[in-house]
């Protein structure tokens, strides 16, 4: 697989709440983040999130309430999913 990302990924492990229109609230852990997206670890990812779906996400556990962001599923792997911040130019995650 080629790596054509424009943004550097930074390792980051935080809790992320995903609000999915069909599956409801999912509490996940991030693996890394870039300027345009975030990768979340998730067992059975292909069964929960599909390419192109839009979900809302919010980082949990901060001293103040984090903003709720719109995210698009841009990559699905057995270990997790890549989510792009909307709007942001796509770079693969």
Helices and strands as residue ranges (DSSP letters): E 10-11, E 15-20, E 24-33, E 37-41, H 45-48, E 54-59, E 69-77, E 80-86
